[in-house]
Amino acid sequence: MPANARSHAVLTTESKVTIRGQTTIPAPVREALKLKPGQDSIHYEILPGGQVFMCRLGDEQEDHTMNAFLRFLDTDIQNNPQKTRPFNIQHSTFNIQHSTRKETCRWHGRQH
């Protein structure tokens, strides 16, 4: 793992890979992802440079703040359609790739 990636880590842990290509997910990772044995699935995404992003697939808890914000946007767009304009990705400074990586896990199965 690159040194700069480790500087952002809250906790690091390791596990061995068995001869059958299996591993046990360390307890701190299971707890952080709130994995329920026999119930949850895991989504893996291979990133450039050989890093792997892993997250739990499953029922996400409803984000009331985000839902309120989305309702606000919906109402504002309906009440003020003249103020809407197309999004131009070339002029955006927002890191789309980093943001959507997290959303892929959250909404997996709904975007494909």
Secondary structure, 3 states (H helix, E strand, C coil): CCHHHHCCCCCCCCCCCCCCCCCCCCHHHHHHHCCCCCCCEEEEEECHHHCEEEEEECCCCCCHHHHHHHHHHHHHHHHCHHHCCCCCHHHCCCCHHHHHHHHHHHCCCCCC
